[in-house]
Amino acid sequence: MDAYDKGSDARQGGAGRGLPDPRPATPAPASPTGDPAPGGSAPGHPADRPPPPYSPRENPDSAPSADPASLTAPPAEPRSGVAALSLRYQIGAAAALALVAVAVCVHLGMTFLHVAPSNTVSKQHRETIENWIYPEFEQNWKLFAPNPLQQNIAVQVRAEVLTADGASRTTGWYDLSAQDGRAIDGNPAPSHTQQNELRRAWDFFVSTHDNDNRPVGHRGALSEAYLRRIMVMRLDRADAAGPGGTLARVQVRSRTTNVPPPDWSDEKISTTPVYRTLPWWSLPDDETRGGIG
Amino acid sequence: MNRLSLALSRVIARVTDSALGPHQTAVIRIGFGLTWLLFLLREFPHRQELYGPDGPWEWDLADQLVTTNDAFTVLLWSDSQIWFEAVYALAVLWSLLLLLGWRTRTMSVLFMVGVLALQNRSVFMGDGGDNVLHLMSIYLVFTRCGQVWSLDARRARRLKEARARGERPRDRVGPALWGVLGLLLILATLAGRTDSDWFIPALLWTVWLGQALWWLVGRRARSGEPRILLDVVANIVHNGALLVIMAEACLIYATAGWYKVQGSRWQDGTAVHYPLQLEYFSPWPALGDLLSASGTMVMLVTYATVAVQVAFPFTLFNRRVKNVLLAFMILEHAVIAVVLGLPFFSLAMIAADAVFLPTSFLRRLGDLAARACGRPVPRGGRARVPGPRSPADAPADGAPAKAPAPAPGGAPGPRT
């Protein structure tokens, strides 16, 4: 057996049977740190040890509890690992190993197919992959890829206000993204409310609406309510309604500007902003009074 | 054939006999716990707006979305303010306790519950950093991440010393914690609050029952074998989860890198210029301008970023190259933290990177930390790995495992 020819590691005695080493596992081969004695008080040297009482080679069938010696005499040395188990427990360990190995492989495969570009396999098994991944293992790592965002998208809002004397007036446009930008400037730890809230709410809105700003599906309705509530909250903080006034309707628009190419580039890009203006939205009663956030 | 079976049996021995990477799993436990803790503290003034029942993404909207996507979040169990404040405060507490490694297994479960509660409640508030934490909080549950650098490890040491003096200390906290959490789990299940996707509720039940089994086997089993088997199973699960965590980090880099290869801006060497000019990612505009002042520099950084991200998974086969790239990535994330104003994303990514740090480096780091705390470094100037959780006192395995486990025939339990 060529394993022994190397003569370097007599601990591998069990290899020939394709089973884990039946000897008491010495921590050394298993420890990633090479720490000589993770077991702490392990007495003696592994090489000198007698075989453990329950080595399958010695005692393949008997249940350990049936062995009176095991109840009266302490084991010759601390035992652990598969090696210290009798055959039927080893089968249990092997089953666990197989189960975990399969679960790990399947999970990694599913995750790979989920993050990879749509391909033959992932198209064929789309439903299986989605069932496995959603809801808790969803992920997206296209970080600044394939291209980084090259536009500043500002979300702006204006409101129709009912004043205390019953008249109505329309406010100017509030540039909420510019407010976020100012809050982020010089801020070593920007809040998600400044960095993600509006930006992602707008992404959510765009991805759930068609080009005529009509909602697509239930998520479209949710995104509209969400965006509207952010607008109301922010207008409220800016005291847009003024003393005694209430918000009646809000209108949102986005202003998209290309990031100019670097100075040293000879590329020419239009930096004229492009607007996308949504219809006026009436506010439900509870939102006209504010109290969001 | 013999060579193959030899190699196979060696691998099997490795993954069954010990929970690999005790320092690596400890450092990611500390890293993710710290990231989430700092995030929650930073957002404390904004908590109502982010996750509160009356925030813009109000309770009712979240409830409608979660009904359709079946995600697990305890925050939607009630729309009351008290419940919200309690969950937020507990999420803070749990991340702190996980960081410290107190009842690590139980805390890893609760940490996950806290992360999922807030993130699934308001999915549109998160970014890549939240995504990393979300996944890793689930994976951490499967690991024995409290073997070193934890209160559990210290407790196990003291328990051993007490045993050596012939004392039989009893653990009351563990069973009590287990009992309370079990009661909550039963109540929640009976009330139909765990009708989300089956996975997380099943995981909660599995860990809870597993801890009971561990405790019972530790106390009752006449031979050491059932206990050793459980220990082996816990090792296998730990090692599987460690592999998943490493593969997940590779997937993140590979995805980010390979998609960039296809991007025209990454090809023409100007990509790095653009994020620096975005209103939402430029806390220090002057710094961004400075960094993109030289076209050559921007091109080099752009190409290096893609090359490193694409190459990283393959360098794992060469320790030295891997370490160089790892240092580069950690540095790059530190730069991103400042320049793009993404400290929590960067911290989460650095924590994920840390799983690949070499043990010798982590030990030196541990020694430094111990000295900084004014504590003597144990023997030979090296932080010592306490015996990887013996089945009898299982420091890393949460509540019920703490009970003293009388070994058969009065013999010391295995590996104590």
Interface residues (C-beta under 8 A of the other chain):
Chain A: M1 D2 A3 Q12 G14 A15 G16 G18 L19 P20 D21 A25 P27 P29 A30 S31 P32 T33 D35 A37 P38 G39 G40 S41 A42 Y54 A63 P64 S65 S70 L71 T72 A73 P74 P75 P78 R79 S80 G81 V82 A83 A84 L85 S86 Y89 G92 A93 A96 L97 V100 A101 A103 V104 H107 L108 T111 F112 V115 A116 Y134 P135 E136 F137 E138 Q139 N140 W141 K142 L143 F144 A145 P146 N147 P148 L149 Q150 N152 A154 S177 A178 D180 G181 I184 D185 G186 N187 P188 A189 P190 S191 H192 T193 Q195 N196 E197 R199 R200 A201 F204 H218 R219 L222 A225 Y226 R229 I230 M233 V259 P260 P261 P262 D263 W264 S265 G291 I292 G293
Chain B: N2 R3 S5 L6 L8 S9 R10 I12 A13 R14 V15 T16 D17 S18 L20 G21 P22 H23 R42 E43 H46 Q48 E49 L50 G52 D54 G55 P56 W57 E58 L61 Q64 L65 T68 N69 D70 A71 F72 L116 N120 F124 M125 G126 D127 G128 N131 H134 L135 I138 K160 S196 D197 F199 I200 R222 S223 G224 E225 P226 I228 L229 D231 V232 V233 I236 V237 N239 G240 L243 V244 A247 E248 L251 I252 T255 A256 Y259 K260 Q262 G263 S264 R265 W266 T270 A271 V272 H273 Y274 P275 Q277 L278 E279 Y280 F281 S282 P283 W284 P285 S292 A293 S294 G295 V298 V338 G341 L342 P343 F344 T359 R363 R384 V385 P386 G387 P388 S390 P391 P408 G409 G410 A411 P412 P414 R415 T416
